[in-house]
Amino acid sequence: MSALHPHPRRIVVVGGGVAGLILATRLGRTLGATGRAAITLVDRSPTHLWKPMLHTIAAGTWNAYQQQVQYLTHARAHHFSYVPGELDGIDRAARRIHLAPIRLEGETVAEARELAYDALVLALGSSANDFGTPGVNEHCHRIDSQEQADAFNRRLRAHVARSFVSGNHIDVAIVGGGATGVELAAEMSRMVELAASYGTETGIRQRLRLTLLEGAPRILNAFPEAISILASTQLRALGIDVRAGVRVMAADSEGFVLESGERINATLKVWAAGIRAADGIAGSELELNKLGQVVVTPSLLANGEDCIFAIGDCASLVLQDAERPLPSTAQVANQQALHLARHLPAWLSGRQVPPFSFRDFGALVSLSDYNAFGTLGRFGFFRGGFIRGRFAQLSHALLYRNHQLSLHGPGRALLLWVAERINALVNPKIRIS
């Protein structure tokens, strides 16, 4: 690859999640601001939200509109371009991507288009995996995007309002006992608790009947067993029916059918089990694993490719001496984005991207305001330690503050925090309209 080029190189990042937006922002500051490259971010949504907090949007305990990042204004401030669109195919020979038409309210607002690239970075994220379970697509909510979280919240608020008036139970079942399902269950309990404090009728808290279903022998199976036990105890103390080691065979309008033949009745159903790469990559002829993720080399290049990278949840990377691919977490996505942001400028001049190395800083799960648990990774002063309570809750909150810092810098991140604290003093603690 020649270091000299008559025009700025075209770097196209598809997907504006944790990895994609951080990468586009960093490259915009370095390559875009100096004119060395033209950076383009493609995403179907006009806004970005930190995915690990989507469960709070679904429960209505977090202000999505205050926290979301507008791609258009953020791109202008950080020297890259935003193109609304959804990946519909990759022409590897011509180095062009195809974007599907955009439709809003039944009307086409943008026709199918193409974008040329010199370097393509796939950061499409992931979604829950229904494993082909009958009825899931027709009857279950998912919490993989702001749009889906908002849709669930609208239905949840309608059921809460109906319970206030009629005294009916609020029957909810969540399939998936990973971090998303566990945190959503706790957040919903907190939401109903807060809703009761706004009215004169407090029995609504007892009318929430929430069931959490997990196919593995225990919830939070990726965490140490001690955390699983503590989280299960906390959830059951909140009145949540936690069931592990159960397999869901089907979903219908009235609930779920288990392998044993038992029915779990629920008018609100959430599928938060499994993981699968987001659509758009299939048919590209890139090497994919069974979950639809792009198999990448240690340099984060798609296997067999010389200018297509993949990072975050849509990528599958097995590190040297490791038995399994890296987990699909925000921590991995963030580190891979920063790795490419550091080394893509040199790659444009003909140098290779060095192998990616992952630093495991541990994992955290937050049960709303009730409790939090976590493990510390192999780095830092308390390697491999276990944390809980207020310290774990503070650590969980700092993860989001660090994300804001990466995107906005210290000045704007501080202003956003101050604005959030002020709004918390004058606005309701939950979304009630």
Stockholm file with secondary structure:
# STOCKHOLM 1.0

chainA/1-433         MSALHPHPRRIVVVGGGVAGLILATRLGRTLGATGRAAITLVDRSPTHLWKPMLHTIAAGTWNAYQQQVQYLTHARAHHFSYVPGELDGIDRAARRIHLAPIRLEGETVAEARELAYDALVLALGSSANDFGTPGVNEHCHRIDSQEQADAFNRRLRAHVARSFVSGNHIDVAIVGGGATGVELAAEMSRMVELAASYGTETGIRQRLRLTLLEGAPRILNAFPEAISILASTQLRALGIDVRAGVRVMAADSEGFVLESGERINATLKVWAAGIRAADGIAGSELELNKLGQVVVTPSLLANGEDCIFAIGDCASLVLQDAERPLPSTAQVANQQALHLARHLPAWLSGRQVPPFSFRDFGALVSLSDYNAFGTLGRFGFFRGGFIRGRFAQLSHALLYRNHQLSLHGPGRALLLWVAERINALVNPKIRIS
#=GR chainA/1-433 SS CCSCCSSCEEEEEECCSHHHHHHHHHHIIIIIHHTSEEEEEEESSSEECCGGGHHHHHHTCSCHHHHCEEHHHHHHHTTCEEEECEEEEEETTTTEEEEECEEETTEEEECCEEEECSEEEECCCEECCCTTCTTHHHHCBCCSSHHHHHHHHHHHHHHHHHHHHHCCCEEEEEECCSHHHHHHHHHHHHHHHHHHHTSSCCGGGTTEEEEEEESSSSSSTTSCHHHHHHHHHHHHHTTCEEEESCCEEEEETTEEEETTSCEEECSEEEECCSCEECTTCTTSCCCBCTTSCEEBCTTSBBTTCSSEEECGGGEECCCTTCSSCCCCCHHHHHHHHHHHHHHHHHHHTTCCCCCCCCCCCEEEEEETTTEEEEEECSSSSSTTCEEEHHHHHHHHHHHHHHHHHHHHHHHHHHHHHHHHHHHHHHSCSSCCC
#=GC SS_cons         CCSCCSSCEEEEEECCSHHHHHHHHHHIIIIIHHTSEEEEEEESSSEECCGGGHHHHHHTCSCHHHHCEEHHHHHHHTTCEEEECEEEEEETTTTEEEEECEEETTEEEECCEEEECSEEEECCCEECCCTTCTTHHHHCBCCSSHHHHHHHHHHHHHHHHHHHHHCCCEEEEEECCSHHHHHHHHHHHHHHHHHHHTSSCCGGGTTEEEEEEESSSSSSTTSCHHHHHHHHHHHHHTTCEEEESCCEEEEETTEEEETTSCEEECSEEEECCSCEECTTCTTSCCCBCTTSCEEBCTTSBBTTCSSEEECGGGEECCCTTCSSCCCCCHHHHHHHHHHHHHHHHHHHTTCCCCCCCCCCCEEEEEETTTEEEEEECSSSSSTTCEEEHHHHHHHHHHHHHHHHHHHHHHHHHHHHHHHHHHHHHHSCSSCCC
//
